[in-house]
């Protein structure tokens, strides 16, 4: 029997991605300092935070999944917008350019941990100030790194994506499945009844 799975994240998007692929889990919201350390690369930053979140949200006898996502443009990490002016400026900077989304994902049993970092290249069409401001007013961008949500209205800005779409949303599903398998977690144990219930609808 697989150990219970805990998602150490307050992100509704990560929870929805796990539900999308039929994974049964509980949520634990960890308290972690998300400050980037001096001289730390973005790759190491998202890796460390994924590991810290998994460790902070872990419960004995369970497997715990932690993740962190960073949007990088020209070597600069774009966090969540502070306000409308910051959000609009972020979108204008992303417009007509390709940026990198790095997502770290860590699975821990308490005794052992495995971590993956996934990089995805996303290209935006050019954005006017008017369009960026209109998007800000939807409220979709305020709580998202880089100031946009690719799974929502923000998808209209994307002209090209190379890599994992789900990693841009917040959790690379193929890599997450590989980590679960490596720890002996059987996703199909919960998928089978889910598939049957969907067929009955």
N, C-alpha and C positions, 0 to 999 in steps of 0.2 A: 504494500500500500504506500502511495506517495505521501510525503510529508505535506502538511497544509502550506499554502503559499500566501505570503504577505506582500502587498505592494506598499513600499515605504515612500509614499508620495501623496501630496494633496491635489495633484493635477487630475482634473476630471477627464482630460484627454488621454492620459496614460491608462486610466481605469477603463475608458471606453474601448481603447485598442485591445486590451486584454479580453474584455467581454466579446469583442468582435470575433476573436479567434477561439471563443469557447472555453476560456480559462476561468476556473473557479478560484477566488482569492478573497482575502480580507484586506482592509486598509489600515495602515498605521502611519501617522503623520510625524516624521522625525523633526527634531530641532537641530539644525546644523548651520554653522557659520559659513556663508557662501562667499566670503571675501576671497579674492584671488591673491595668492602669495606672490611676493616680489620675485621676479625672474621666472615665474612658472609659465610654461607654455600652455596654450589653450587645450591641447590634447591631454596634458597631465592634469590640468585644472578640472575638466569634466570627468576624467577618470577618478580623480581623488574624491570629488563630490559624490559621484555615484557610489563609491565604496563607503564613504562616510554616512550617506543616507541609508544604505543597506544595513550597516552596522548599528546605526542609531535606532532604526525601526525594528530590529530583530527581536524575536521571541524564541526562547528555548523550544526545541522540537519542531521548528518550522524552517522553511526556506524563505528568505526575504530578498525582494527585488528592489534595487535602488537605481535611479537614473538621473541624469542631468544633461541639459542641452544648452549649447552656446551658438550664437550667430556671429560669424566673423566676416568683416568686410575690410579688405586691405590691411589685414593684421590687427584691426581694432575690434574688440568684442562689443557687440551691441546688446545691452541688457534690455530690461523693460522700460518703456518710455516714462519719464518723470511727469510729463504733462503734455498738452496738445502741441505746443511748440516743438518739444523734443520728439514727439511721435511723428509729426509731419516732416521734420528735418531728417529723421531716420529713413522714412520711406523715400524721400527725394534722393537721399544718398544711395539707396539700394536700386533706384530706378535706372534701367539701361545697363546694369552691371551684373556680374556673377558673384555671388557670395557663398561662403561655406557654412554648413550647419554641422556641428560636431555633437554627437550624442554618446555619452558614456552610459553603459548599463552593467550593473554588478549583481550577481546572485551569490548569497552566502548562506551557509548552513550553521554558521557560528564557529565551526571548527575549520572550515575551508571556504574559499571564495574564488570566483572566476569573474573576470571583467573584460568587456569588449568596448572599443571606441569606434564608432561608425561615422565616416565623413560623407556628406552629400553636397553636391554643387547645385545651386539654384540660381537661375537667371531670370531677372525681372525685365519687363518692358519699361520704356521711359515713363516717368510719372510726373504730371504737372502738380503744382501746389494745390490747385483746386481739387484734383482727384484725391490727393493725399489727405486733404482736410475733410473731404466728404467721407473717406474711409474711416478716419479717426472718429467722426460723429456717429458711426455705427456702434461704437463701444467695443468692437471686436479686438482691437489692437492693444488696449491699455495694459493687459496683464500678460503679454507675450514677449519673449525675447525677440529683438529685431523689430518689434512693433507690427507684426502681421501674423495671421493664422492661415496656413496653407490649406487647412481642412474646411475653411469657411469662405467668406467673401474674398479674402486675400488671395485665393487661388486665381482670380482674374488677372493678377499681376504677373503670374508665372508663365514664361514662354518656354522654359526648358528645365528639366531636372535630371541629374545624373547621380544615381545612387538610390538609397532607400527613402521612399516617400514617408513611410511610417516613422522613420527616425527624425524627420523634419517636424512631424506632429508631436513627437516626444518619446517614442519608444521603437527601436528597430525590431520588428517582429520576427524576422528570420533568425537574427542573432539571439534574441530572447528565447526562442524555441530551442536553439542549440544549447544554450546554457541550462535550460530546464532538463533537457535530455541528459546532459552531462552529470546532473545531480540525481538522476533516476526518477525525476518527476514525470508522470505519465499524463500529458494533456488530454489524451483520448479517453481517459477515465471519465472526465467531465464533458467531453465533446459528444460522446455517443448519445446520452440522454438529451442533450441540447439539440442535436441534429434531428432526433425523433420528434421532439416537441415542435420544431420548426416545420416539419413535414405535415403535422396535424393541423397547422393553422390554415 
